[in-house]
């Protein structure tokens, strides 16, 4: 039987993952810097799920409060510019990207305006917003989204909750095409745990990108869907990265999307 499935955020809800408004609401808890942890690697986490060492180390980097305040300020401008009453985290992320790329001056103005808010509140602290890179701002946002979409329930519970779907996936008489808007890795986790082969459009064949140790090729999206189960993530995934070729000999390639 040939079947096509279209899955939205509701599919992952029973696994303990939030819907779109659930992700978005977390960024409206003020002050944001009181809710989050920052690490020297430029990674971020929510305090709620942090262990003891992370709770201690995550409040140390000087970027934690300033960067979180910039995100808060950008959210205020998002509401003012769009007239929206509710925050949509996907639309807000695109809003930040568009401003950074198309209206760089305003992006910098908002960042520097946050310097005054910071100085007024923390006059005894010494942080120069001129030194805050865009990487810190975007890293803050997408790592916090990633943390919200991390699967924390044990697989045994997932297996029971999704038994009808799993039985359907395991039936080798079903050829299944799955299109999903979800960024989480719930389906990938299920397939991996059960040893179910699937194609997600990524391949290492004839690719030049290597891992950090230069030992293995990195899966790059090339639209390869040749398994009984094919998974297409229309809005990307929390393990998806854009790689831009900067070496002159490869610059004609533009960019690739890789999965880690």
C-alpha positions in Angstrom: 0.0 0.0 0.0 1.3 3.4 -0.9 0.6 6.0 1.7 1.4 9.7 2.2 1.3 11.3 5.6 1.3 15.0 6.5 2.3 15.6 10.1 2.2 18.8 12.1 3.2 19.7 15.7 0.3 17.8 17.2 2.0 14.5 16.2 4.8 15.2 18.7 2.7 16.5 21.5 2.2 13.2 23.2 6.0 12.8 23.3 6.0 15.8 25.6 7.0 18.4 23.0 5.3 21.8 22.8 3.1 23.1 20.0 4.2 26.2 18.2 2.5 28.5 20.7 4.2 26.6 23.6 7.6 27.2 22.1 6.8 30.9 21.4 5.4 31.6 24.9 8.6 30.6 26.6 10.4 33.5 25.0 7.9 35.9 26.5 8.7 35.0 30.1 10.4 38.1 31.4 13.1 38.7 32.1 14.4 36.1 29.7 17.9 36.1 31.2 16.4 34.7 34.4 15.1 31.7 32.5 18.1 30.7 30.5 21.7 29.5 30.8 24.6 30.4 28.6 27.9 28.6 28.0 31.3 29.6 26.7 30.7 27.3 23.7 27.9 29.8 22.7 25.3 27.1 23.5 22.2 27.9 25.6 19.7 26.0 27.7 16.6 26.6 29.7 17.2 26.5 33.5 14.2 24.2 33.9 16.0 21.1 32.6 19.5 21.9 33.7 21.6 19.7 36.1 23.6 21.0 39.0 26.9 21.7 37.1 25.0 23.4 34.2 23.1 25.6 36.7 26.4 26.7 38.2 28.4 27.2 35.0 25.5 28.5 32.9 25.3 31.8 34.8 28.9 32.7 34.5 29.4 33.9 30.9 29.1 37.6 30.6 27.0 37.3 27.4 24.0 35.6 29.2 22.2 38.8 30.3 23.1 41.1 27.4 22.2 38.7 24.6 19.0 37.6 26.3 18.0 41.3 26.6 18.7 41.9 22.8 16.3 39.0 22.0 13.7 40.5 24.3 14.1 43.9 22.5 13.9 42.3 19.1 10.7 40.6 20.1 9.2 44.0 21.1 10.1 45.4 17.7 8.6 42.3 16.0 5.3 43.0 17.7 5.4 46.7 16.8 6.3 46.0 13.1 3.9 43.2 12.5 1.0 44.2 14.6 0.7 40.7 15.8 -0.7 39.9 19.3 0.9 36.5 19.5 4.5 35.5 18.9 5.2 32.8 16.3 8.8 31.7 16.9 9.3 30.6 13.2 8.1 34.0 11.9 10.2 35.8 14.5 13.3 33.9 13.5 12.8 34.9 9.9 12.1 38.4 11.0 15.6 38.5 12.7 17.3 37.0 9.7 15.6 39.5 7.3 16.6 42.5 9.4 20.2 41.3 9.8 20.6 40.8 6.1 18.4 43.5 4.6 18.4 46.3 7.2 21.7 45.9 8.9 21.8 49.4 10.3 18.5 48.9 12.1 19.6 45.6 13.5 22.7 47.3 15.0 20.6 50.2 16.3 18.3 47.8 18.2 21.3 46.0 19.6 23.0 49.2 20.7 19.7 50.6 22.1 19.7 47.6 24.4 23.1 48.8 25.8 21.3 51.7 27.4 18.6 49.4 28.9 21.4 47.2 30.2 23.4 50.1 31.7 20.4 51.6 33.4 19.6 48.3 35.0 23.1 47.0 35.7 25.3 50.1 36.0 27.9 48.1 38.0 28.4 45.6 35.2 30.9 46.2 32.3 29.7 44.8 29.0 30.3 46.5 25.6 27.5 45.6 23.1 29.8 46.6 20.2 31.6 43.3 20.9 28.4 41.2 20.7 28.5 39.2 17.5 25.4 38.2 15.5 26.4 34.6 16.2 25.7 35.0 19.9 22.2 36.4 19.2 21.2 33.7 16.7 22.9 31.0 18.7 20.9 32.0 21.8 17.6 31.7 19.9 18.0 28.5 18.0 19.7 26.6 20.9 16.8 27.5 23.1 14.3 26.3 20.5 16.4 23.1 20.2 16.2 22.6 24.0 12.4 22.9 24.0 12.2 20.3 21.2 14.5 17.8 22.8 12.8 14.4 23.6 13.0 13.7 27.3 10.6 10.8 27.7 12.2 7.3 27.7 11.8 5.4 24.5 9.7 2.7 26.2 7.1 5.3 26.9 7.3 6.7 23.4 6.9 3.2 22.0 3.6 2.7 23.9 2.3 6.1 23.0 2.9 5.7 19.3 2.2 2.0 19.0 -0.4 2.3 16.2 2.0 4.4 14.1 5.0 2.1 14.9 3.0 -1.0 13.9 2.1 0.8 10.6 5.7 1.7 10.0 6.9 -1.9 10.7 4.4 -3.3 8.2 6.7 -4.0 5.2 3.7 -4.0 2.9 3.4 -0.2 3.4 5.4 2.2 1.2 5.2 5.5 3.1 6.0 9.1 2.2 6.0 11.4 5.3 5.9 15.2 5.0 6.3 17.0 8.3 6.5 20.6 9.4 8.1 19.6 12.7 11.7 20.5 13.6 12.0 17.8 16.3 13.7 14.4 15.9 10.9 12.2 17.2 10.5 10.2 14.0 14.2 9.8 13.5 14.5 8.5 17.1 11.7 6.0 16.6 13.2 4.7 13.3 16.7 4.4 14.8 15.6 2.6 17.9 13.6 0.1 15.9 16.2 -0.3 13.2 13.8 0.9 10.5 15.5 2.1 7.3 14.4 5.4 6.0 15.5 8.1 3.5 15.5 11.8 4.5 16.9 13.3 1.3 20.5 13.3 2.7 23.4 11.4 1.3 27.2 11.2 1.6 27.7 9.9 -1.9 30.1 12.1 -3.9 30.1 14.8 -1.2 33.2 16.7 0.0 32.2 17.8 3.4 33.8 15.9 6.3 33.3 15.8 10.0 35.4 17.6 12.6 38.1 14.9 12.6 38.1 14.6 8.8 37.3 10.9 9.0 33.8 10.6 7.8 31.7 12.3 5.1 28.8 14.4 6.4 25.3 13.8 5.0 24.3 16.6 2.6 20.8 17.2 1.3 20.6 16.1 -2.4 17.0 15.0 -2.6 17.7 11.3 -2.4 14.5 9.4 -1.4 14.9 5.7 -2.3 13.7 3.8 0.8 10.3 2.2 1.7 9.9 5.0 4.1 10.8 8.5 3.0 10.8 11.5 5.4 10.8 15.1 4.1 11.0 17.8 6.7 9.5 20.9 5.0 10.7 23.4 7.5 14.1 21.9 8.3 15.2 20.3 11.5 17.1 21.0 14.7 20.0 19.0 13.4 20.1 20.9 10.1 22.9 23.3 9.3 23.7 25.5 6.3 27.3 25.4 5.1 28.6 28.2 2.9 31.6 27.4 0.7 34.2 30.1 1.1 37.2 28.6 -0.5 37.7 30.1 -4.0 37.8 26.7 -5.7 34.4 25.7 -4.2 32.7 29.1 -4.0 30.6 28.3 -7.1 28.8 25.6 -5.1 27.1 28.4 -3.0 25.9 26.5 0.0 24.7 23.1 1.2 22.5 21.8 3.9 24.1 19.2 6.1 22.8 17.1 8.9 24.7 16.2 12.1 
